[in-house]
Amino acid sequence: MVSQFSLIDSARKRVSERLTAEEEKDIARAIRRAEVDSKEQIKGIHIADDILKRKPDRAERTRAGAVDRLEAAVEAVWKASKDDPALKARARQAKGAWAHAESLRWQLAMSGRRIAHGEARKLAGPFMDEEDLVQEGYIGLLRAAKRFDPDRGIRFSTYARWWVRAQMTRAIDHTGRPVRLPGCAVEQTRNLRKAIKRFEAAGIPYGIAELAEEVGIDKERAELLLSQGNTISLEQPVDDGPRPRPLERFLSDEDAVQPDSEAIQTQELHRMHQAFDLVLTDRQRFVLTRRYGLEDGEFRTLSEVGKEMGLSRERVRQIEREALIRLREQSNIRDPASRGLAPVAELDE
């Protein structure tokens, strides 16, 4: 007769494959035993009993809430054992049993990865891509593994599918809105849309009052929830001529300075001035700076630069040509300091 531990080991070797119904039950029951072992090790310790026996809130009156309280108790005993040597042995055994339960729970959850990928392909859209939805699906699988009861007579894959889809739809509702709504509001909005579809499919005329009565909420709240969906995406095409363009094109200011372009331009100008100081004379540097507007962005003619320097237009052209030839000859102009270039001596004109 094959022991249940051998069945669990065989299932662990093929985590990516689909588990049989018996393997799912064996793993789930092994998780329960590991949790019981962990609880027995900390039983009677005051700090653990306070956590386990406290009256749970409404949200904690589930199996998942009991598991969370047990985890908190194990962690509390583990921290207390650092200061109390008498607790170290029991804390170590409780921690080991809990780690074993977590490992099996992860294994059970990952046996349903195909469910996460399948649901992600169905729900992928403009607000969340398939990869992000798969990650949300994994969270749903872990939540299902924490709540799964093998004695209910259903498969884990059947039980987990609901949690995976619920996690994904919740993430889409929160991501696809400019303002995040509470979970109850998202659920009520979804119920209102379902009611609209039912009325339209049956051909029954309806209004806000009928929708609110169908869902069981106030008329004012129904109006508020339905108004939250009236949003427009900046990437939505706008029919304006033969070639539709996104709305973002009409809202963006093409003349505005782009921060990234301005930063790159400032950096390049700084490096250029450093190169000018090492490669050019003061006169050559002044001519190029004024001619091409490297300081104020204003380009000047040869005559305008000549008037500032007290030189002829032809002489300014010659200085500019000499400077450009000098820059062209320096192949390391992008990083002159690393080559040890020395500043060029000023020529007597």
C-alpha positions in Angstrom: 0.0 0.0 0.0 1.4 3.4 -1.0 1.6 5.9 1.9 0.1 9.3 1.6 3.5 10.9 2.0 4.7 9.1 -1.1 1.7 10.5 -3.0 2.6 14.0 -1.8 6.2 13.5 -2.9 5.2 12.3 -6.3 2.9 15.3 -6.7 5.8 17.6 -5.6 8.0 16.3 -8.4 5.5 17.4 -11.0 4.2 20.7 -9.6 3.5 22.1 -13.0 1.2 19.1 -13.9 -2.4 18.8 -13.0 -2.9 16.9 -9.7 -5.5 14.1 -9.4 -8.4 14.5 -7.0 -6.7 12.1 -4.5 -3.4 14.0 -4.6 -5.2 17.3 -4.0 -7.0 15.8 -1.0 -3.8 14.2 0.3 -1.9 17.5 0.1 -4.8 19.4 1.8 -5.0 16.9 4.6 -1.3 17.0 5.1 -1.6 20.8 5.4 -4.2 20.4 8.1 -1.9 18.0 10.0 1.0 20.3 9.8 -1.1 23.2 11.1 -2.3 21.0 14.0 1.2 20.0 14.8 2.3 23.6 14.9 -0.7 24.5 17.1 0.1 21.6 19.5 3.7 22.9 19.9 2.6 26.3 21.0 -0.4 25.2 23.1 -0.2 26.4 26.7 2.1 29.2 26.0 0.5 32.4 27.3 1.4 34.7 24.4 0.1 32.1 21.8 -3.1 31.4 23.7 -4.0 35.1 23.9 -3.9 35.3 20.1 -5.7 32.0 19.4 -8.5 32.5 21.9 -9.3 36.1 21.2 -12.7 36.8 19.8 -12.3 37.1 16.0 -13.8 39.9 14.0 -16.4 39.3 11.4 -13.8 39.1 8.6 -11.8 36.5 10.7 -14.7 34.1 11.2 -13.5 31.8 8.4 -10.8 29.2 7.9 -8.5 31.8 6.4 -8.9 33.9 9.5 -8.1 30.9 11.8 -5.0 30.2 9.7 -3.9 33.9 9.9 -4.3 33.8 13.7 -2.3 30.6 14.0 0.5 32.1 11.9 0.5 35.2 14.1 0.8 33.0 17.2 3.7 31.0 15.8 5.5 34.2 14.9 4.9 35.6 18.4 6.3 32.5 20.1 9.3 32.5 17.8 10.1 36.1 18.7 9.6 35.4 22.4 11.9 32.4 22.2 14.8 34.7 21.5 14.6 36.1 25.0 13.4 32.9 26.7 15.6 29.8 26.1 12.9 27.5 27.5 10.7 28.2 24.5 13.4 27.6 21.9 12.7 23.9 21.3 8.9 24.3 21.0 9.2 27.4 18.9 11.6 25.6 16.5 9.3 22.7 16.1 6.2 24.9 15.6 8.1 27.0 13.1 9.2 23.9 11.2 5.7 22.5 11.1 4.3 25.8 9.9 7.0 26.1 7.2 6.0 22.6 6.0 2.3 23.6 5.8 3.2 26.7 3.8 5.3 24.7 1.4 2.4 22.3 0.8 0.0 25.2 0.5 2.2 26.8 -2.2 2.4 23.5 -4.0 -1.4 23.0 -4.0 -1.9 26.6 -5.2 0.7 26.2 -8.1 -1.0 23.0 -9.3 -3.7 25.3 -10.6 -1.4 27.7 -12.6 -3.2 26.7 -15.8 -6.4 28.2 -14.3 -4.6 31.5 -13.8 -3.3 31.5 -17.4 -6.6 30.5 -18.9 -8.6 33.2 -17.0 -6.0 35.8 -17.8 -6.3 35.2 -21.6 -10.1 35.7 -21.3 -9.9 38.9 -19.2 -6.9 40.6 -20.7 -7.7 44.1 -22.0 -6.6 47.7 -22.3 -6.4 48.2 -18.5 -4.4 45.2 -17.5 -2.3 42.9 -19.8 -2.1 39.1 -19.5 1.1 39.0 -17.5 -0.3 41.3 -14.7 -3.5 39.3 -14.6 -1.6 36.0 -14.2 0.1 37.5 -11.2 -3.3 38.4 -9.7 -4.4 34.9 -10.5 -1.6 33.5 -8.4 -2.8 35.6 -5.5 -6.2 34.1 -6.0 -4.8 30.6 -6.0 -3.0 31.2 -2.7 -6.2 32.5 -1.2 -8.1 29.4 -2.4 -5.4 27.1 -1.0 -5.7 28.7 2.4 -9.5 28.1 2.4 -9.8 24.7 0.6 -11.5 22.0 2.6 -10.9 18.5 1.1 -13.9 17.0 2.9 -16.4 19.1 0.9 -16.2 16.6 -2.0 -15.1 19.1 -4.7 -11.9 19.5 -6.7 -9.4 22.2 -5.8 -9.3 23.3 -9.4 -13.1 23.8 -9.3 -12.9 25.7 -6.0 -9.9 27.8 -7.0 -11.3 29.0 -10.3 -13.8 31.3 -8.5 -11.1 32.9 -6.4 -8.8 33.4 -9.4 -11.5 35.1 -11.4 -12.7 37.2 -8.4 -9.1 38.4 -7.8 -8.6 39.3 -11.5 -11.9 41.2 -11.9 -11.3 43.1 -8.6 -7.9 44.2 -9.9 -9.3 45.3 -13.3 -12.0 47.3 -11.6 -9.5 49.1 -9.4 -6.9 49.6 -12.2 -9.4 50.7 -14.9 -10.7 53.7 -12.9 -9.2 57.2 -12.4 -10.3 57.0 -8.8 -10.2 53.8 -6.9 -13.6 52.7 -5.5 -14.2 50.5 -2.4 -14.8 46.8 -3.0 -18.5 47.1 -2.1 -19.0 49.9 -4.5 -17.3 47.9 -7.3 -19.6 44.9 -6.6 -22.7 47.1 -6.6 -21.6 48.7 -9.9 -21.2 45.3 -11.4 -24.6 44.2 -10.2 -26.2 47.4 -11.7 -24.6 46.5 -15.1 -25.9 43.0 -14.9 -29.4 44.3 -14.1 -29.2 46.5 -17.1 -28.3 43.6 -19.3 -31.2 41.5 -17.9 -33.7 44.3 -18.5 -32.5 44.9 -22.0 -32.5 41.1 -22.8 -36.1 40.8 -21.6 -37.2 44.0 -23.4 -38.4 45.6 -20.2 -38.2 49.4 -19.9 -36.2 50.6 -16.9 -34.9 53.6 -15.1 -32.5 54.4 -12.3 -35.3 53.6 -9.7 -35.9 50.2 -11.2 -32.2 49.4 -11.3 -31.7 50.5 -7.7 -34.6 48.4 -6.5 -33.3 45.4 -8.4 -29.9 45.6 -6.8 -31.2 46.7 -3.4 -29.6 50.1 -3.0 -30.8 53.7 -2.9 -31.6 55.6 -6.1 -29.0 58.3 -5.3 -26.3 55.7 -4.8 -27.2 54.0 -8.1 -26.9 57.3 -10.0 -23.5 57.9 -8.3 -22.1 54.5 -9.1 -23.3 54.5 -12.8 -21.7 58.0 -13.3 -18.3 56.7 -12.2 -17.9 54.8 -15.5 -18.2 57.9 -17.7 -14.4 58.2 -18.4 -12.5 58.7 -21.7 -9.1 57.3 -22.5 -6.5 59.6 -23.9 -5.6 56.8 -26.3 -9.2 56.5 -27.6 -9.3 57.3 -31.4 -11.1 60.5 -32.4 -12.8 60.6 -35.8 -11.3 63.8 -37.3 -10.8 63.4 -41.0 -9.7 60.3 -43.0 -7.1 59.2 -40.4 -8.4 59.0 -36.8 -5.9 60.3 -34.2 -5.9 59.7 -30.4 -7.3 62.3 -28.1 -3.9 62.8 -26.6 -2.7 64.5 -29.8 -5.4 67.2 -29.4 -4.6 67.9 -25.8 -0.8 67.9 -25.9 1.2 71.1 -26.4 3.7 70.5 -29.1 5.4 73.8 -28.5 6.1 73.0 -24.8 9.6 72.0 -23.8 9.9 68.4 -23.1 11.8 67.7 -19.8 13.9 64.9 -21.1 14.9 66.7 -24.3 15.8 69.8 -22.2 17.9 67.7 -19.8 19.8 66.1 -22.7 20.4 69.4 -24.4 21.8 71.0 -21.2 24.1 68.0 -20.7 25.4 68.1 -24.2 26.0 71.9 -24.1 28.0 71.5 -20.9 30.2 68.8 -22.4 30.6 70.9 -25.5 31.8 73.9 -23.6 34.3 71.7 -21.7 35.7 70.5 -25.0 35.9 74.0 -26.3 38.0 75.1 -23.3 40.6 72.3 -24.0 40.6 72.4 -27.9 39.9 76.0 -29.0 41.4 79.4 -28.4 39.3 82.1 -26.7 38.7 83.8 -30.1 37.6 80.6 -31.8 35.3 79.7 -28.9 33.7 83.1 -28.9 33.0 82.9 -32.6 31.3 79.5 -32.5 29.3 80.4 -29.3 27.9 83.6 -30.9 27.4 82.2 -34.4 25.4 79.2 -33.3 23.7 80.7 -30.2 25.2 78.2 -27.7 24.5 80.5 -24.8 21.3 82.4 -25.6 19.9 80.3 -28.5 20.2 83.2 -31.0 22.1 82.6 -34.2 24.2 85.6 -35.6 25.6 86.4 -39.0 29.3 86.8 -39.8 28.8 90.5 -39.9 27.1 90.7 -36.5 29.9 88.7 -34.9 32.5 90.8 -36.7 31.0 94.0 -35.3 31.2 92.7 -31.8 34.8 91.6 -32.2 35.9 94.6 -34.3 36.9 92.3 -37.2 35.8 92.0 -40.8 33.2 89.5 -42.0 35.9 87.5 -43.9 38.1 87.3 -40.9 35.3 85.9 -38.8 34.6 83.3 -41.4 38.3 82.2 -41.4 38.3 81.9 -37.6 35.1 79.9 -37.7 36.5 77.6 -40.3 39.7 77.1 -38.3 37.7 76.2 -35.2 35.6 73.7 -37.0 38.6 72.0 -38.6 40.2 71.9 -35.1 37.1 70.2 -33.7 36.9 67.8 -36.6 40.5 66.7 -36.0 39.9 65.8 -32.4 38.3 62.4 -32.5 38.1 62.4 -28.6 36.0 65.6 -28.5 33.2 63.7 -26.5 35.6 63.1 -23.6 38.7 65.3 -24.0 39.6 65.2 -20.3 40.2 61.5 -20.3 42.9 61.9 -23.0 44.8 64.5 -21.2 44.4 67.3 -23.8 46.0 70.6 -22.9 44.4 73.9 -23.7 45.4 75.5 -26.9 47.5 78.7 -26.5 45.9 81.9 -27.7 47.2 83.0 -31.1 48.2 86.6 -31.7 46.1 88.1 -34.4 
